[in-house]
């Protein structure tokens, strides 16, 4: 008799042989969920390497390098498998552990010529500095101090080298604080405490990292605390082959790295779509009645309340919430507005689909309403049938397995590495409010037949300025996240934006907008590369939140006016098509630019500045700072 | 027991079940190098729900040795 796992593996081989990659990918995800053994991980790695990259539609491909002073294999297989769950295809280069120092120093070597998207720099403390871990109690006070300083300068020296040879971000892990220090239980009372020395070193490592510079601090000690400090090592394989980690730790460590990798790859999620009955509360409101659902101080109610708290925390970090539920709207409103134990209220939800329609169709209309892509959504529902339906109809939506026991809900949500981002901006914290204001605008718009009247009623005000240290994080974030109204879809780290801002050869503009319904914050960015007589628009993008209000015209008219002041002869711009930036396609044509070239779908546009007469729309009030 | 070992050899080293013999060893199986030896150990440990000692891992360099080691563990741990 064949096991379910074997059957799935055969089906995957069959469908990938027929190049039915969509089916193979779905079944591979099922397989990973059903059986996470090493053989499955190894099978998945082989299956992925046999698939053509171009067949994996919806996947993002990213080259990475892992620099470690121990044998990292087979961790990379687990990392690739974990990334695969989130439609990310990793190409991992592993630096041989016995020559990592040489590789870091060699500018022409394998490490840098591959043009990696980022580096993981992970040093095992015991291997890097045996004195600190095994002989610390024997050292003199001076030697102890010297030891920490030496280790820090080794680590920072390596990081500086990597950053001097590559623009890509580096993820730097800290060191494990010993679970049982050499001084035993009195360690913390002693001046020469070993735990304090490692914590102190970690704090110093933290200080040489910086989000702006693209050096990210990975709190490895936190991760092993979470997993269990006496379980994360496998001493047998360490003595046999310098493999540091236990097999059960590898998926957990992979997930924690993905919290960094997904935002680097632009694959983090923006919207959480939630079912209601037996997902946000226990019971069925339509049958049990609003007063009898389980939320608050009952055993199951506590679990759902805790789950709602965690969802509210995601909302506060900028994740948009939506409801997708088969229910009568009157019942739901009674709970959302009236139930005293509900933590999530109506105002937290930017879209609500409460009806008896197909849940996949509902998700699509939520995406349209919020002007976001379905690939940036996560759907949580207790019903396996509903989950399966959405997985089949909308494979790009992340539909995690939800355990039956509500006590497991919080853990399941927290384990999803898809909601992290490097920067939580003011705009993120206010996003829920912004979407709620947008729905008011849509209602007003419906009442006008002449669109210009609608614009006038909005009383749009914009403010334009040049990038500075306060606006760099948001500018970078917009280049990372904006997919629709974006001429070139070039992604820039805060570090890159910072150097563009300080360069004399480029200009970085941001645009903040507000209207009578509220402020939208910084919603548009333009980057200009300045030549002597020709300016090239390197980036011109606008958040989908404000599409359709002529703000882009006002922004372009401002850039043209600056070009006129500086006696620029010509402005050039490019449109690089992607799967999503159709909304920006005709922007240059519609505003007076002429097409001068076309190659592989990339359109080049140009126009003499004196020919460009684009006034700021009369309904927009513009100020500059 | 042999079925499971056969399956591991098929998946890790592409040994067809009909070519699987007890005298296969690290010298005769392509890909059975020191790194893959540890992957083999991980696979067997997971499949049988056991843990090999360092000495056992060092000695298990042939199919015959693997079977003998597993039989020894069966007597001690399962019966």
Interface residues (C-beta under 8 A of the other chain):
Chain A: X37 X38 X39 X42 X43 X71 X73 X74 X236 X237 X239 X240 X241 X243 X247
Chain B: X7 X8 X11 X12 X34 X35 X38 X39 X42 X43 X46 X47 X51 X52 X53 X54 X57 X58
